[in-house]
Amino acid sequence: MSSWGDFEAAAPQIAAFARERLHGRVSYLATVQADGGPRVHPVTPIVGGGRLFLFMEPTSPKGRDLQRDGRFALHCGVDVASLERTLRQEGFRRVYPWTDRPHASYPAHTHAGTEELHLLQGELWIDDRQLRPGDYNRAEAGSTDRRVWSETGCTCVLITSTQDILQH
């Protein structure tokens, strides 16, 4: 699993943006219960020293969930339209919150501009590289992804150009 420091090193602008919205503010932590169902908890994250901290009681259900299954999602409580609008105002190119179904695949394409992808849930393959939650991928303008697919389905934040060239 990646640390907050890894995230900051890979995507400093996005990490700074996320820190501003998470640090010391009420956010929502989603964990996986023993039966596989979701559980959502209000939390107040603290970001520092290359780490993200969540404080909880030793008997907390969220703590038990995380000890048993380390998968989680952390949401700052901003609706997607507001987040997208704010990112654009702060100088980011086109931002896509993207969720896709299992077994999705995409045609080969050449990037018209720099593309940044932060995987939030599921898994995603880009050519021979498997991304897992917390992973970051950067593709430079002019580079080509020959194959992009997901066996499990995935959710990510994608910052990219709308002018990519599809290969046929």
QUIVENVEN-V628369 format. One record per backbone hydrogen bond with DSSP energy under -0.5 kcal/mol. CO is the residue of the C=O (numbers start at 0). NH is the residue of the N-H. Records with the same first field share a line. If there is no record, write none. Layout:
CO=NH ; NH
This chain:
2=6
3=7
4=8
5=9
6=10
10=14
11=15
12=16
13=17
14=18
15=19
16=20
17=21
18=22
21=24
24=44
26=42
27=29 ; 74
28=30 ; 40
29=72
30=32 ; 38
32=35
36=32
38=30
40=28
42=26
44=23
45=52
47=50
49=4
50=47
52=45
56=59
59=63
60=64
61=65
62=66
63=67
64=68
70=31
72=29
74=27
78=82
79=83
80=84
81=85
82=86
83=87
84=88
85=89
86=91
87=90
93=159
94=96
95=97 ; 157
97=155
99=153
100=103
103=149
105=147
107=166
108=144
109=164
110=141
114=138
115=158
116=118 ; 136
117=156
118=133
120=154
121=132
123=130
124=148
125=128
127=129
128=125 ; 130
130=123
131=134
134=118
136=116
138=114
139=142
142=110
143=145
144=108
146=126
147=105
148=124
149=102 ; 103
152=122
153=99
154=119 ; 120
155=97 ; 157
156=117
157=95 ; 159
158=115
159=93
163=165
164=109
